[in-house]
Amino acid sequence: MHVLVLLPLTASQRTRIEGAAPGASFTFADKAAAVSDNELADAEVIVGNIPVGRLPAARSLKLLQLNSAG
């Protein structure tokens, strides 16, 4: 599983997230603008906000967790 995290996180927060999903691969970026279409295409999970216009590039997406959820 590939997880794309679009949140400004500290190193310890990143480590904690990675520990919660052993075996998953992660890409971390502070902003969606820093993410390529190839990275979006590989992401099965996106945590954070992505512009609606970029969602078609997320061909493998199974779960989108927005900042406004919960």
C-alpha positions, 0 to 999 in steps of 0.5 A, a space after each residue: 500500500 502506498 500512502 501519500 501524506 499532505 500535511 506539515 509534520 515533524 520527523 517524530 510525527 512521520 515516524 509515528 505514522 509509519 509505525 502505524 502501518 508497517 509494510 506500507 510505503 509513504 510519501 510526505 509533502 507539505 503541499 499538494 503542489 509539491 507532488 507529481 502526477 506520478 506520485 498521485 497515480 501510485 497513491 492508494 491512500 491520500 491523507 490531506 487536501 488535494 485540489 479537485 482538479 488533480 484527483 483524476 491523476 490519482 488512478 489507484 486511490 482507494 481512500 481519501 482522508 481530508 483535513 476537514 474530516 472527523 
